[in-house]
């Protein structure tokens, strides 16, 4: 009698976990992100947002979820959006992007914007070492690696 053992392919997905209760609203994460993304320090040009609710002094970081079933990826008619097979990060190919804005409309969290050249832009997790996480002194942002359903924190 022969048994066939089916090997499951391990999937690895990187994403940033946010903890709003630790966020102080200092904007260091946004400054680090905008510096890498645009070469300047402007929180409005970062690829993440800090939603500030003044009444309770609540600061809520909002980042790209790197969705498993990414609407932005599915909405792109020119296939400019793809998923990195090694990290699971959803990426935009600026050469293929036509600037149609379909991905912007498809993103439920509003995490895709247009860059100065009229191309779609979003978080690419800084190639696996996100500066926003590195410069978040309060620990409100944490890089997490999800492997076949189990989470393992990555230093960051």
PyMOL commands that set and color helices and strands:
alter all, ss='L'
color gray80, all
select helices_A, chain A and resi 20-22+28-38+43-45+54-56+71-75+102-106+125-128+131-134
alter helices_A, ss='H'
color red, helices_A
select strands_A, chain A and resi 12-18+49-53+58-62+81-83+90-92+113-114+120-121+141-147+150-153
alter strands_A, ss='S'
color yellow, strands_A
deselect
rebuild
show_as cartoon
